[in-house]
Each structure stands twice: as structure tokens, then as C-alpha cells.
Amino acid sequence: MTRLRYMLAKIVFGITPPCDDMTVLLSKSIDTPPTLKERMQTELHLSLCVACSRVRTQFDVLHGVARQILDEDVSGASAEPQMRSMMLKSTAITLPEDVKGRLQNRINEELNNPDSKPGL
């Protein structure tokens, strides 16, 4: 059974991108839907690679926390709908220091809590 698993892993890792490229692909897929080929490669790779599965979970947590904090900060009555839309679509957002601090605290809480669900 161990030999079969080894052979399967060798085949899967031979047809999927290496871990460095997989990390880039996972990050890119947060903002841009992956192609069918990329999705298949990702699922195959993640089925055997614990390290990349952890990276995906961390990206999900970061994305969820950032989105939640951004929604909280721009959902108040003072936020104009145009500004909210622009902030949610922007890829380069400069966050105020207090928001950065809250984001860092929330990320730390999520990553240190084994019961939390990825993506919030």
C-alpha cells in the first residue's frame, strides 16, 4: 500500500505545478477565477500536499478577515455607496493604522484557533 501511495504521489506531483507555483496560483485564484485546468491541478496537488493545503487555509482566513473588516469599515452610514464600491473593487487599498491593528489581531486569533472555519 505504501508503494502504491508513493507511485500515485509521484504521478500527481509530476503533472501538477511545484509547491512554489501552487502558492502563487492559490493567491491568484482569490481575485481571479482559475481555469478548469488550474482547478484540476490545484485539487490534485492539494489532495496529497499538506503544506499547500495549509497555505490555502491561511489564504482563506486572511481573505475572509480582510473582507469582513473592510465591510465593517465602509458599511457605516457615513460611507457613500460610490466610495464603498470603489474600495471593495480596488486591489491596492491603504488601510488606516487602527484597521491594520484590528486586522492583525483578528488574523492571529483565527490562525491560533483550531476550531475556526476557513473563510469565516
C-alpha positions in Angstrom: 0.0 0.0 0.0 2.8 2.4 0.8 4.5 1.7 -2.6 1.2 2.4 -4.4 0.7 5.6 -2.5 4.3 6.7 -3.3 3.7 5.9 -7.0 0.5 7.9 -7.0 2.1 10.8 -5.3 4.9 10.8 -7.9 2.4 10.8 -10.8 0.3 13.6 -9.2 3.3 15.8 -8.4 4.7 15.2 -11.9 1.6 16.6 -13.6 0.8 19.5 -11.1 2.9 22.6 -10.5 5.5 22.6 -7.8 4.6 24.0 -4.4 6.1 27.4 -5.1 4.0 27.8 -8.2 1.0 26.3 -6.4 1.3 29.1 -3.8 1.2 31.7 -6.5 -1.8 30.0 -8.1 -3.7 29.8 -4.8 -3.1 33.5 -4.2 -4.1 34.5 -7.7 -7.3 32.4 -7.5 -8.6 34.6 -4.7 -9.1 37.5 -7.1 -9.3 35.8 -10.5 -11.3 32.6 -11.1 -8.9 29.8 -12.1 -9.2 28.0 -15.4 -10.5 24.4 -15.4 -7.0 23.1 -15.8 -5.8 25.2 -12.9 -8.7 24.0 -10.7 -7.9 20.3 -11.6 -4.2 20.8 -10.9 -4.9 22.5 -7.6 -7.3 19.9 -6.3 -5.0 17.1 -7.3 -2.0 18.8 -5.7 -3.9 19.7 -2.5 -5.2 16.1 -2.2 -1.6 15.0 -1.4 0.3 18.1 -0.2 -0.3 19.1 3.4 1.9 22.2 3.2 -0.1 23.7 0.3 -3.4 22.7 1.9 -2.3 24.8 4.9 -1.4 27.7 2.7 -4.8 27.5 1.1 -6.4 27.6 4.6 -4.3 30.6 5.6 -5.2 32.5 2.4 -8.9 31.7 3.0 -8.6 33.1 6.6 -6.7 36.2 5.5 -9.2 36.9 2.7 -12.2 36.4 5.0 -10.9 38.5 7.8 -9.8 41.3 5.4 -13.2 41.3 3.6 -15.1 41.3 6.9 -13.0 44.2 8.3 -13.3 46.2 5.1 -17.1 45.6 5.1 -17.3 46.8 8.7 -15.3 50.0 7.9 -17.2 51.0 4.8 -20.7 49.9 5.8 -21.4 52.7 8.2 -23.9 55.5 7.5 -21.1 57.9 6.6 -19.7 55.7 3.8 -21.1 56.8 0.4 -22.2 54.0 -1.9 -19.7 55.1 -4.6 -16.8 55.1 -2.1 -17.8 51.6 -0.8 -18.0 50.2 -4.3 -14.6 51.7 -5.2 -13.0 50.3 -2.0 -14.4 46.8 -2.5 -13.2 46.6 -6.1 -9.8 48.2 -5.5 -6.8 45.9 -5.4 -4.5 48.5 -3.7 -6.2 49.8 -0.6 -4.3 51.8 2.0 -5.7 50.9 5.4 -5.6 53.2 8.4 -3.3 52.1 11.2 -6.2 51.2 13.6 -7.7 48.9 10.9 -4.3 47.3 10.3 -4.1 46.6 14.0 -7.5 45.1 14.2 -6.8 43.0 11.1 -3.5 41.7 12.5 -5.2 40.8 15.8 -8.1 39.0 14.1 -5.7 37.1 11.8 -3.7 36.0 14.9 -6.9 34.9 16.6 -8.1 32.9 13.6 -4.8 31.2 13.0 -4.4 30.3 16.7 -7.9 28.9 17.0 -8.1 25.3 15.7 -11.9 25.3 15.8 -12.2 28.2 13.4 -13.5 27.6 9.9 -11.5 28.9 6.9 -13.0 31.8 5.0 -15.1 32.8 8.1 
